[in-house]
Structures are given as structure tokens and as C-alpha cells.
Amino acid sequence: MPRLPAFPSDCTVTVDGVPLPARAGEPLAAALIAAGRPLLSRSAKYHRPRGAFCLVGACGTCLVRAGGLPNQRACRLPCAPDLVIETQNAVPSVRHDLLGLLDAVYAHGMDHHHLMTWNALANRAAVAVARQLAGLGQLPGADAGPVPPGPPAQAEPWEALVVGAGPAGLAAAEALAEQGRRVLLADSEPVAGGRLRARLGLTGEPGLDWAAGVAARVRAAGGEVALGTAVLGFWIDAGAPLAALRGEGRGLRLVRPGRIVLCPGGHPTPLAAVDGDRPGVHAARGLLAALAEHGVLPGRRIAVAGEGAEAQAAAARFAAAGVAVEAAPAVARVHGRARVRAVEVPGRGRVLCDAVAVALPPAPAVTLARLLGAAVEPGEDGTPAVRVDAEGRTSVPGLLAAGEVTGAVDPAAAAERGRRAGEAARG
């Protein structure tokens, strides 16, 4: 699909031997969507078509082979002129996968534990085939080269660690920095702002200029804003929390913080519809970030799935970019195979489209909170979220949380609660 004219392609990447236009530095997944190639791989068991969904590294539907290394997330691979990509888990190709017949033959499910157990010979043959098909991708080839060992990680003392550089995390880090606390702000995304990158323009929503200003002020106060850095986990060491971080070019880092403020947001919610896993079904926020930063148009007609202010704002953003928009408060079925062709909307029937933007409330990213023993309870919609008080304190002393990890909240309120959590954390 074409890009917005203000974002011309400036490099070429190679995918399965085919050159495709791209923009240097943009995620490979964004370049493939812009090129009209949402099909990226096949699922492990039934070889169903798969494409990028979340676009933020939170799912595993966009795995490709890059530079001889298997299972690389296409939404995390920056495009460059020498980037060579191979799609995975298909025979002979991802577009014409003969093993896709499994999806049709076992339309009602495959009980692989008892597959062909009626005969010992047949069972041995089935097991041999299954072993050949098991797993995703192939081991790294000689072109990948040996991975050099990284330097030994040393524990870094920080007065505070803030996880997530969205509205809540930025506000929390700023509140800590204003009181002279040495704070480390970590986010796996390459740009600060979190959901602000989608530029939804909701009432009271702070802008990206605010996000950049906060990051600059945190650095000026002696803190660090570690973008492209994932917080892998926490554990208790000698009675105090220790965090493991990994970032591009820095290797493994061990951080021993005095206070922790968790603001990791949430994971995009998959579309609960028949065949809702087809290529061309994407999280709305990820699509809008690609549109704002790289001019990516996901299709010519897009169905926006969801209700409420965010779904309406997403529809308006796509319409302003020249994409025909179909409102789909609920979707019962997705039609298409290698990409979306239409959706079934209750009360309307079949609605033609070539992409779906899922604008549903995200699922709170509670994993890190659970690792430290924080109480997690179902919210109003039944989704587990971190339980906090009015100042963002969790059930664990020294651990605070704010933003969408505590439940649905708009960007302005998330920033306000993040500031309160930062103020409580500095005590």
C-alpha cells in the first residue's frame, strides 16, 4: 500500500529474495505492511497464516530469520540497505505452504498426543514427521557467525527505577528527578512516549514534545533514559530487589534500585473473532505509531474494531490520512487467508476491508509486579490489574505502580497518577 507522500522510501530490503522498498531505521514489520505484504510466517502446529499484530514486541506472530538468526521479531528489526530476511515455518514458501493443508484437514482440532496410535508402525511414522516439523525456524547458520560473549554484568545502584516511558512512567520519573533522586527510566521502545506515539489527540492528552522534554529533564538531573532497553525480570537478592535489563549495545545490566515504579502499560488485546488471527489484523496503537512516524498506510479500507473514545480517535486519524474507515464495534468473523478481505459485523453482515485496527482496552502487563509479589486483582472488566492505593503504592513496600498496568485509564489521568506515584516513591 502507498505511504503518505511526506515519507518516501530511501532504502531497499530483501525478503525471500524479493527487494522491497523501505525507510532506513523503520521496523521491518512496518515496511512490509506499507508494501502490502502483511503475511510473515505460519503458525507452529496448523500452519495458519500469520502477520504482525501488536507491532510493539509483545507477541510472537512476526518472527522471521534475519542475518542467519531465526525467530527475530520483525517489529523490532530496523530496516537497512543490507537487511536480508527469510520467512519461516513453511514448505516451500510462506505464500504457498503445503503444510497449510493441516489447517483444513484438522479443522476441528488435532489431538497430537493420540495421533495414529492405532498402529505401532503408523505411530512411529507420525512421531518421526512430528519431530521434523516441531519448533519454529532452524538453528543459526554459518552466516550468523559466533556470538561474542558480553562483559560480566555488575550491579548498578540507582535510587529509583521506573519501568515504562509512557505518560505514567515519564511523569513518575520527572517527579523523582525534581527531588534530586537519581532515577533510571527504562523502556523497550526506541522512542519515549508510549501510547502518545499513536497521536490520538484525546482530551487532555500530553504531546510528544512533553515526553521529549521530560526525558531531557530527567537526564539533566543526573538520571538515565534507557530506550530500547527491556526489563527482563526481578528477583529478591539479599533481601532487596534486583532487576535484569537488556538493551542494544549494552548487554545485560543488573540494577539494584531503592524504589521501583512500574508503568509498563498493557499488552494489545487480540481480536476475539473467528479467524481473528489473519494477517492484516493489527493493534490500532501500533498502526497509528507507524502512520505517524513512517507514513505507513495499512490498507485502502480499514475496519476499526472497538468502542469508546480511543476507537473513535483512531478512526478519525486513519480517515484524516485518506484511508476509508468502517466502524466495527464488534467483529464476529474475519474473512481472507493471506490477508484480510472482509469482516462480519453483527447487525451489518459482511463489511469489505483490507485491514483491521483493533482498538480494544489493553490487558495490563502485570508480569513484573507478580515477580515481586504485588497483589493483582480483577478490575471492573474482569481483567487482572495491579492493586494500588491513591498514591500508587502496591501491597509490596517500596514498589509502586501507575498507568494502564493498574487498569483502564486515559493518558492525562495516567500522567497524573504517575506523578503521584513518583512523589510517593521519593519518600
C-alpha positions as CSV (number, residue, x, y, z in Angstrom):
1,M,0.0,0.0,0.0
2,P,1.3,3.5,-0.6
3,R,2.8,5.7,2.1
4,L,1.9,9.3,2.8
5,P,3.9,11.4,0.3
6,A,5.9,13.1,3.1
7,F,7.5,9.8,3.9
8,P,9.3,8.5,0.8
9,S,11.2,5.2,0.8
10,D,15.0,5.6,1.0
11,C,16.4,2.1,1.1
12,T,15.6,-1.5,-0.1
13,V,15.4,-4.7,2.0
14,T,15.3,-8.2,0.6
15,V,12.6,-10.6,1.8
16,D,12.7,-14.2,0.4
17,G,14.9,-12.9,-2.4
18,V,12.5,-10.1,-3.4
19,P,13.6,-6.5,-3.0
20,L,11.1,-4.3,-1.2
21,P,11.1,-0.5,-0.6
22,A,11.6,0.7,3.0
23,R,12.7,3.6,5.1
24,A,16.0,3.3,6.9
25,G,15.5,2.7,10.6
26,E,11.8,1.9,10.4
27,P,10.7,-1.6,11.8
28,L,10.7,-4.3,9.1
29,A,7.0,-5.1,10.0
30,A,6.1,-1.5,9.1
31,A,7.9,-1.7,5.8
32,L,6.1,-5.0,4.9
33,I,2.7,-3.5,5.8
34,A,3.4,-0.5,3.6
35,A,4.4,-2.8,0.8
36,G,1.1,-4.7,1.0
37,R,2.8,-7.9,2.4
38,P,1.2,-8.5,5.9
39,L,1.8,-12.3,5.6
40,L,5.0,-13.0,7.5
41,S,5.0,-16.6,8.8
42,R,3.0,-19.7,9.6
43,S,1.8,-21.0,13.0
44,A,3.7,-23.9,14.5
45,K,1.0,-26.5,14.7
46,Y,-1.6,-25.9,12.0
47,H,0.5,-23.6,9.7
48,R,-2.1,-20.9,9.7
49,P,-1.1,-17.6,8.0
50,R,0.5,-15.1,10.5
51,G,1.4,-11.5,10.4
52,A,2.5,-8.8,12.8
53,F,-0.2,-8.0,15.3
54,C,0.9,-5.9,18.3
55,L,3.9,-4.1,16.5
56,V,5.5,-3.5,19.9
57,G,7.3,-6.8,20.6
58,A,4.6,-8.2,22.9
59,C,3.5,-11.1,20.7
60,G,5.3,-13.7,18.5
61,T,3.4,-13.5,15.2
62,C,6.0,-11.7,13.2
63,L,9.0,-14.0,13.6
64,V,11.5,-14.1,10.7
65,R,15.0,-15.2,10.0
66,A,17.5,-12.3,9.8
67,G,21.2,-12.5,9.2
68,G,21.2,-16.2,9.7
69,L,19.4,-15.9,13.1
70,P,15.9,-17.5,13.5
71,N,12.9,-16.1,15.3
72,Q,13.7,-12.4,15.1
73,R,10.7,-10.1,15.7
74,A,10.1,-8.1,12.5
75,C,8.6,-5.3,14.6
76,R,12.0,-4.9,16.3
77,L,14.3,-5.2,13.2
78,P,15.3,-1.8,11.9
79,C,15.4,-1.6,8.1
80,A,18.8,-1.1,6.5
81,P,20.1,-1.5,2.9
82,D,21.9,-4.8,3.7
83,L,19.0,-6.4,5.6
84,V,18.2,-9.9,4.2
85,I,15.1,-11.6,5.5
86,E,13.8,-15.2,5.1
87,T,10.3,-16.1,6.2
88,Q,10.0,-19.2,8.4
89,N,8.0,-22.4,9.1
90,A,6.7,-23.0,5.6
91,V,7.2,-25.6,2.8
92,P,8.2,-24.4,0.2
93,S,7.3,-20.7,0.9
94,V,5.2,-18.7,3.3
95,R,2.7,-17.8,0.5
96,H,2.3,-21.3,-0.8
97,D,2.8,-23.5,2.3
98,L,1.9,-27.2,1.5
99,L,1.6,-27.8,5.2
100,G,-1.2,-25.4,5.4
101,L,-3.4,-28.4,4.5
102,L,-3.2,-29.3,8.2
103,D,-5.5,-26.4,9.0
104,A,-8.1,-27.8,6.6
105,V,-7.7,-31.5,7.4
106,Y,-7.9,-30.8,11.2
107,A,-10.4,-28.1,11.1
108,H,-11.9,-29.3,14.4
109,G,-8.5,-29.7,16.2
110,M,-5.6,-32.2,16.2
111,D,-5.1,-34.4,19.2
112,H,-1.4,-34.9,18.5
113,H,-1.0,-37.0,21.7
114,H,-3.0,-39.8,20.2
115,L,-2.3,-39.2,16.6
116,M,-2.1,-42.5,14.6
117,T,-1.8,-44.6,17.8
118,W,-4.0,-47.3,16.3
119,N,-0.9,-49.0,14.8
120,A,2.7,-49.1,16.1
121,L,4.2,-48.6,12.6
122,A,1.9,-45.7,11.8
123,N,2.6,-44.1,15.1
124,R,6.4,-44.3,14.6
125,A,6.0,-42.6,11.2
126,A,3.8,-39.9,12.7
127,V,6.3,-39.3,15.5
128,A,9.2,-39.0,13.0
129,V,7.3,-36.5,10.9
130,A,6.2,-34.5,14.0
131,R,9.8,-34.3,15.2
132,Q,10.9,-32.8,11.9
133,L,8.1,-30.2,12.0
134,A,8.4,-29.3,15.6
135,G,9.7,-25.9,16.8
136,L,10.0,-22.6,14.9
137,G,12.8,-21.8,12.5
138,Q,16.1,-23.5,12.0
139,L,19.3,-23.2,14.0
140,P,21.6,-20.3,13.1
141,G,23.6,-20.9,10.0
142,A,27.3,-20.2,9.3
143,D,26.4,-16.8,8.0
144,A,25.3,-15.7,11.5
145,G,28.8,-16.2,13.0
146,P,29.6,-16.8,16.6
147,V,28.0,-14.5,19.2
148,P,30.8,-12.8,21.2
149,P,30.5,-13.1,24.9
150,G,29.4,-9.9,26.6
151,P,31.1,-8.3,29.6
152,P,30.2,-9.6,33.0
153,A,27.2,-7.7,34.4
154,Q,27.8,-5.6,37.5
155,A,25.1,-4.5,39.9
156,E,24.3,-0.8,39.4
157,P,22.9,1.1,42.3
158,W,20.1,3.5,41.5
159,E,17.8,5.4,43.8
160,A,14.8,4.6,41.7
161,L,13.9,2.5,38.7
162,V,10.9,3.5,36.6
163,V,9.7,0.8,34.1
164,G,7.9,2.3,31.1
165,A,8.3,5.6,29.3
166,G,4.6,6.3,28.6
167,P,2.7,9.1,30.2
168,A,2.7,7.5,33.7
169,G,6.3,6.5,33.7
170,L,7.5,9.8,32.4
171,A,5.6,11.7,35.0
172,A,6.9,9.4,37.8
173,A,10.5,9.8,36.6
174,E,10.1,13.6,36.5
175,A,8.7,13.8,40.0
176,L,11.6,11.8,41.3
177,A,14.2,13.8,39.4
178,E,12.7,17.1,40.7
179,Q,13.6,16.0,44.2
180,G,17.1,15.1,43.3
181,R,16.7,11.4,43.1
182,R,19.0,9.5,40.7
183,V,16.5,7.7,38.5
184,L,16.8,5.2,35.7
185,L,13.8,5.2,33.3
186,A,13.8,2.1,31.0
187,D,11.5,1.3,28.1
188,S,11.8,-1.4,25.4
189,E,10.6,1.1,22.7
190,P,13.1,3.2,20.8
191,V,11.1,6.4,21.4
192,A,9.7,7.8,24.6
193,G,6.0,8.4,24.8
194,G,4.3,5.0,24.9
195,R,0.8,5.4,23.6
196,L,1.4,9.1,22.9
197,R,3.2,7.9,19.8
198,A,-0.2,7.0,18.3
199,R,-1.1,10.7,18.5
200,L,-4.8,10.0,19.2
201,G,-5.3,13.6,20.4
202,L,-7.6,12.6,23.3
203,T,-8.8,15.4,25.6
204,G,-6.0,16.5,27.9
205,E,-3.5,14.1,26.3
206,P,0.1,15.3,26.6
207,G,2.0,15.5,23.4
208,L,5.3,14.0,22.3
209,D,7.0,17.4,22.9
210,W,6.1,17.0,26.5
211,A,7.5,13.4,26.5
212,A,10.8,14.6,24.9
213,G,11.0,17.5,27.4
214,V,10.5,15.2,30.4
215,A,13.2,12.8,29.1
216,A,15.6,15.7,28.7
217,R,14.9,17.0,32.3
218,V,15.5,13.5,33.7
219,R,18.9,13.3,32.0
220,A,19.8,16.8,33.1
221,A,19.1,15.9,36.7
222,G,21.7,13.1,36.5
223,G,19.3,10.3,35.6
224,E,19.3,8.0,32.6
225,V,16.6,7.3,30.0
226,A,17.4,3.9,28.6
227,L,15.3,3.4,25.5
228,G,15.4,0.2,23.6
229,T,16.0,-1.5,26.9
230,A,13.8,-4.3,28.1
231,V,13.4,-5.1,31.8
232,L,13.6,-8.9,31.7
233,G,12.6,-9.6,35.3
234,F,13.1,-9.1,39.0
235,W,14.2,-11.2,41.9
236,I,15.0,-10.7,45.6
237,D,18.7,-10.8,46.3
238,A,20.0,-10.4,49.9
239,G,16.5,-9.1,50.9
240,A,16.4,-6.4,48.2
241,P,15.0,-6.3,44.7
242,L,17.4,-6.8,41.7
243,A,16.4,-6.1,38.1
244,A,17.8,-7.6,34.9
245,L,17.8,-5.3,31.9
246,R,19.0,-5.8,28.4
247,G,19.5,-3.1,25.8
248,E,21.0,-2.7,22.4
249,G,24.8,-2.2,22.7
250,R,24.8,-2.5,26.5
251,G,24.4,-6.2,27.0
252,L,22.9,-7.5,30.3
253,R,22.6,-4.9,33.2
254,L,21.8,-5.7,36.8
255,V,20.1,-2.8,38.6
256,R,19.7,-2.6,42.3
257,P,17.1,0.2,42.9
258,G,16.0,1.8,46.1
259,R,12.5,2.3,44.8
260,I,10.6,0.8,41.8
261,V,7.7,2.4,39.9
262,L,6.1,0.1,37.5
263,C,4.4,1.8,34.5
264,P,4.7,-0.8,31.7
265,G,1.2,-0.2,30.4
266,G,-0.6,-3.1,28.8
267,H,-0.5,-5.7,26.1
268,P,-2.6,-5.2,23.0
269,T,-5.8,-7.3,23.2
270,P,-6.3,-9.9,20.4
271,L,-9.4,-9.8,18.3
272,A,-11.9,-12.4,19.8
273,A,-13.4,-13.4,16.4
274,V,-13.4,-16.5,14.2
275,D,-10.1,-16.3,12.2
276,G,-9.2,-13.1,14.1
277,D,-5.5,-14.1,13.7
278,R,-5.3,-13.4,10.0
279,P,-2.5,-11.2,8.5
280,G,-3.8,-7.7,8.3
281,V,-5.3,-7.7,11.8
282,H,-3.2,-5.2,13.9
283,A,-3.3,-3.4,17.2
284,A,-4.5,0.2,16.5
285,R,-1.9,1.9,18.5
286,G,0.9,0.2,16.7
287,L,-0.6,1.0,13.3
288,L,-1.0,4.7,14.3
289,A,2.5,4.9,15.5
290,A,3.7,3.5,12.2
291,L,1.5,6.0,10.4
292,A,2.7,9.0,12.4
293,E,6.4,8.1,12.3
294,H,6.8,6.5,8.9
295,G,3.7,7.4,6.9
296,V,2.5,3.7,6.7
297,L,-1.0,3.2,5.4
298,P,-2.2,-0.2,6.4
299,G,-4.7,-0.5,3.6
300,R,-7.2,1.4,1.5
301,R,-10.2,0.4,3.6
302,I,-9.8,-0.3,7.3
303,A,-12.2,-1.7,9.9
304,V,-11.7,-0.2,13.4
305,A,-12.7,-2.8,15.9
306,G,-13.8,-1.4,19.3
307,E,-15.9,1.2,21.0
308,G,-15.2,4.3,23.1
309,A,-13.1,7.4,22.8
310,E,-9.9,5.7,21.6
311,A,-11.6,3.7,18.8
312,Q,-13.3,6.9,17.6
313,A,-10.0,8.8,17.8
314,A,-8.2,6.0,15.9
315,A,-10.9,6.1,13.1
316,A,-10.5,9.8,12.8
317,R,-6.7,9.5,12.4
318,F,-7.0,6.9,9.7
319,A,-9.7,9.0,7.9
320,A,-7.5,12.1,8.1
321,A,-4.7,10.1,6.3
322,G,-7.0,9.3,3.4
323,V,-8.0,5.7,4.4
324,A,-11.6,4.7,4.1
325,V,-12.8,3.7,7.6
326,E,-15.5,1.2,8.6
327,A,-16.7,1.2,12.2
328,A,-16.8,-2.3,13.7
329,P,-17.8,-2.1,17.4
330,A,-17.8,-5.9,17.4
331,V,-16.4,-8.4,14.9
332,A,-17.7,-12.0,14.6
333,R,-15.5,-13.3,11.9
334,V,-12.6,-12.3,9.7
335,H,-12.6,-13.3,6.0
336,G,-9.4,-13.8,3.9
337,R,-6.4,-16.0,4.2
338,A,-3.1,-14.4,3.2
339,R,-4.6,-11.1,4.3
340,V,-7.9,-9.7,5.5
341,R,-10.6,-9.3,2.8
342,A,-13.7,-8.6,4.9
343,V,-15.2,-8.8,8.4
344,E,-18.5,-9.9,9.7
345,V,-20.1,-7.2,11.9
346,P,-23.2,-8.2,13.9
347,G,-26.2,-6.3,12.6
348,R,-24.5,-5.3,9.4
349,G,-23.2,-8.5,7.8
350,R,-20.1,-8.7,5.7
351,V,-18.1,-5.4,5.5
352,L,-15.3,-5.2,2.9
353,C,-11.9,-4.1,4.1
354,D,-8.2,-5.0,3.7
355,A,-7.0,-4.3,7.3
356,V,-8.4,-4.3,10.8
357,A,-7.3,-2.0,13.6
358,V,-8.1,-3.4,17.0
359,A,-8.8,-0.5,19.4
360,L,-9.7,-2.5,22.5
361,P,-8.5,-1.7,26.0
362,P,-5.1,-3.4,26.6
363,A,-4.5,-6.1,29.1
364,P,-2.4,-4.8,32.0
365,A,1.2,-6.0,31.8
366,V,1.3,-7.4,35.4
367,T,4.1,-10.0,35.0
368,L,6.8,-7.8,36.6
369,A,4.5,-6.9,39.5
370,R,3.8,-10.6,40.1
371,L,7.5,-11.4,40.2
372,L,7.8,-9.1,43.2
373,G,4.7,-10.4,44.9
374,A,2.4,-7.5,44.3
375,A,-1.3,-8.1,44.7
376,V,-3.1,-8.5,41.3
377,E,-6.9,-8.4,41.2
378,P,-9.6,-8.4,38.5
379,G,-10.7,-4.9,37.6
380,E,-14.1,-3.7,36.6
381,D,-13.9,-5.5,33.3
382,G,-12.6,-8.7,34.9
383,T,-9.0,-8.2,33.6
384,P,-6.3,-8.7,36.2
385,A,-4.5,-5.5,37.2
386,V,-2.1,-4.4,39.9
387,R,-3.9,-3.2,43.0
388,V,-2.7,0.2,44.2
389,D,-3.9,2.9,46.6
390,A,-4.5,6.6,45.7
391,E,-0.7,7.3,45.7
392,G,0.2,4.2,43.6
393,R,1.5,2.1,46.4
394,T,1.2,-1.7,45.9
395,S,1.0,-4.4,48.5
396,V,4.8,-4.6,48.5
397,P,6.7,-1.9,50.4
398,G,8.9,0.2,48.0
399,L,7.0,-0.9,44.9
400,L,4.6,1.5,43.2
401,A,2.6,1.3,40.0
402,A,0.6,3.7,37.8
403,G,-0.9,3.8,34.4
404,E,-2.6,1.1,32.5
405,V,-0.9,-1.7,34.5
406,T,-3.4,-0.7,37.2
407,G,-6.4,-0.8,34.8
408,A,-8.0,1.3,32.0
409,V,-7.1,5.0,32.3
410,D,-6.8,7.8,29.8
411,P,-3.3,9.4,29.1
412,A,-3.9,12.6,31.1
413,A,-5.1,10.6,34.1
414,A,-2.2,8.2,33.7
415,A,0.3,11.1,33.8
416,E,-1.3,12.5,36.9
417,R,-1.3,9.1,38.7
418,G,2.3,8.6,37.6
419,R,3.4,11.9,39.2
420,R,1.6,10.9,42.4
421,A,3.4,7.6,42.4
422,G,6.8,9.3,41.8
423,E,6.1,11.7,44.7
424,A,5.2,8.8,47.0
425,A,8.3,6.8,45.8
426,R,10.8,9.5,46.7
427,G,9.9,9.3,50.4
